[in-house]
Amino acid sequence: MPALTDPLTLPNGQVLPNRLMKAALSEALATDDHAPDHRLVELYRRWSDGGYGLIVTGNVMVDRTQLGEPGNVVVEDERHLDALRRWTAPAKDAGVPMWAQINHPGRQANPMALRHTPVAPSAVALNLPGASTPRVLTTEEVADVVERFATTAAVCEAAGFDGVQVHGAHGYLVNQFLSPRTNLRTDEWGGDAERRMRFPLEVVRRIRARVSPGFAVGIKLNSADFQRGGFSEDESRAVLAALATEGVDLIEISGGSYESPAMMGTAAASTRAREAYFLEYARTARAVVGDVPLAVTGGFRTRTGMADAVESGECDVVGLGRPTAVVPDAADVVLADRADLPTHRITMGARGLVGKVTNLKQLDGLLDLGWHADQLHRLADGRDPDPGRGRAATLAAMVRRNGRGALRRTRG
């Protein structure tokens, strides 16, 4: 029976020292030229000393013309190779595997970072205030995006990362290709469930062909979109079964999007029957992925809950996201059984008034992300987290970072 402290050998032979993963959190700490700077090095030094068995970065974009938010790191060639190597150095020194989460926002591109029409599988606008209708990717452009993912992965390997995680969840481009709500194509990239899953499969295949056998390739996938007519659990299991044959080393299960933010703990009560939001789904996923390791992220706060999930075999790795913004050494805290991890929730005020004009769950999700981003920026500046930070300070920081579009965009 596996324990949280046990190492895990991935299919490619890479060994994780324990079963706790620092899951992806978007840092928005790149330079104006989208290179990692000294603040990212400091932030990852804090996490590298935190006892994790695996560290996954936040969004690393594959195209500098398509950004999820201002401050995204972009890796599309080797121009920032030295800066990328400095970013991975703390994890190297600590002996902790570090993976880059690579991503394309599609229709979730931030208008303040983009300043032109975003692209997507189909012309379906994001259901958030101020979102623009995306331009449909041509077949040639789809092939180019696939190649960009592979190029980014190859550069990441040269920079000293131990692997990449393809972001296929939370409404970003890979998820947009998978969802029947956002992929209305009738060509080879859409039209039925099999063709909708072609995009992530081609991305994984192209990456695997460009990197060495010892370089890990993972993917983060939604259990479901939690939207009527969206990507369903049955479709998700079919994609998992296909991915399991493509040399994937770790599959992380999440769920929802910024239209329906289940990953923020807003899922229906039936999906929160246990401490982790997506653990019930993970049990059913185990039957289709075979020996491919599974990670589950979202909702874990107690050592007992994490240990039970791993010991039962429902997942192999526990992902810790938002708690690591407030407790950077969360893995050490959990493994030493010193305390449970905190839950911090911040919500919009004037709920009666605001709720009449917009979706409160969406705004709460954006505010929560902004609050946790503030904590990351404090850590990156060498300061301690501020758990008492309030709504007004969070809103002001969001506007400073993102301009007037701060409350009408998506982040992750």
CORUR-V240556 format. One line per field, one symbol per residue. ss: DSSP state (H for helix, E for strand, L for the rest). psi: psi as a letter, one per 30 degrees, with the letter a starting at -180 (. if undefined). A space follows every 50 residues. Layout:
ss->???
psi->???
This chain:
ss->LLLLLLLEELLLLLEELLLEEELLLLLLLELLLLLELHHHHHHHHHHHLL LLLEEEEEEEELLLLLLLLLLLEELLLLLLHHHHHHHHHHHHHHLLEEEE EEELLHHHLLHHHHLLLLEELLLLLLLLLLLLLLEELLHHHHHHHHHHHH HHHHHHHHLLLLEEEEEELELLHHHHHHLLLLLLLLLLLLLLHHHHLHHH HHHHHHHHHHLLLLLEEEEEEELLLLLLLLLLHHHHHHHHHHHLLLLLLE EEEELLELLLLHHHLLLLHHHHLLLLLLHHHHHHHHHHHLLLEEEEELLL LLHHHHHHHHHLLLLLEEEELLHHHHLLLHHHHHHLLLLLLLLLLLLLLL HHHHLLLLLHHHHHHHHHHHHHHHHHHHHHLLLLLLLLLLHHHHHHHHHH HHHHHHHHLLLL
psi->jllefklkklfgfkkkfagkkjlkkkehgllfgglkafeeeeefeeefgg glfkkklajjkfjffjkflkgkkkjfagfgeeeeeeefeeeeefgkkkkk jklkfbfgkkeffeglklllelijkkikkfklklkkkleeeeeeeeeeee eeeeeeeffglflljkjgaggaeeeeefkfefjglgafgleleefefeee eeeeeeeeffllffkkjlkkkkelfhkkgakleeeeeeeeeeefgggkfk kkkalaafeiiffggglleffgflekegeeeeefeefffbgkkkkkkjfk fkeeeeeeeeefgelfkkkjcefffeifheeeeeefhellklkkkklkah eeeefffljeeeeeeeeeeeeeeeeeeeefgglllifgkleeeeeeeeee efafgeghlkl.
